[in-house]
Amino acid sequence: MLFVVAFGALALGGLCILLIARYAPHPNENLNLIARTLPGAKAIPYEDFRVLVIDLLEALKLEIVMTHGDEHEVDIIARSNEAVTGGRFLVHGIWSAPGDVIDQPYILRLADSVRADGRASKGILITPYTIRSDGLSNLEVPVELIDGKKLRSLVEEHLPAKRLDQLAGFRGFGL
């Protein structure tokens, strides 16, 4: 009996290892994402990114309630007074990330902030870089992900054309 239990546990462990090896992303997948960035291009300065996010939120008719920033991101609480789509939004703007890839821990931290706030109706993550949300199918709270391509299209749609020209010299933004 002991042999059957031990062999069964070993077989189940082997099966789990095979499933993880089959469905896990390739270790060099992030290298392929990073290879698309502009060689030698500099990242957008923090203050420019902060102003861009605030201007974009105001162009989308959101009222800025509070802003806070540190060396890698800017946190904003915004409010909309629209009748149907109104509410309180937590916005995380990430302008500096390792390898210019925003991965799951950033998204989970935003979802946890929205869940802990209690009054927030949605979380919004804004970055000029690529967002990887693999394996995050059910976050239990609404989270909007705005990567470089979508950010560039929002700037193109809602802000003056000169802002889009300023972004052309910086890394990310879907280029």
C-alpha angles and dihedrals in degrees: 000000000000089000092054093050093047093045091046092052091048092049092048090050091050091050091051091050091051092049093049091048091050100048104030116104117259112267092234095051092099089053089059090052092049092048089066093063118103110268111239094004116136127230119253111268116255096244092049091050092048092051091046092054093046093047091048093050091049090048087054087056096252119143114228109229101173139354131198129173143183135179096293108027149013122231119205133181110208132181134203123199095196114136099237106015098036126124146102119301129197110211123195113190110193113193101164125046134152110270092359089273122123108207139183101291091063091051093045091050090053092048090050090050092052091047092048094047094064094195098059116104097193143005121224123198114196124186137150090227139070119291120212112199099166113155097013101112100138117035095158090225129067112261125178116206117205112185128182096281094049092043090053091050091048091051090048092050102041109024132059118279092247089068090059090051090053091054093054093081096054132084118256124015092126096297 
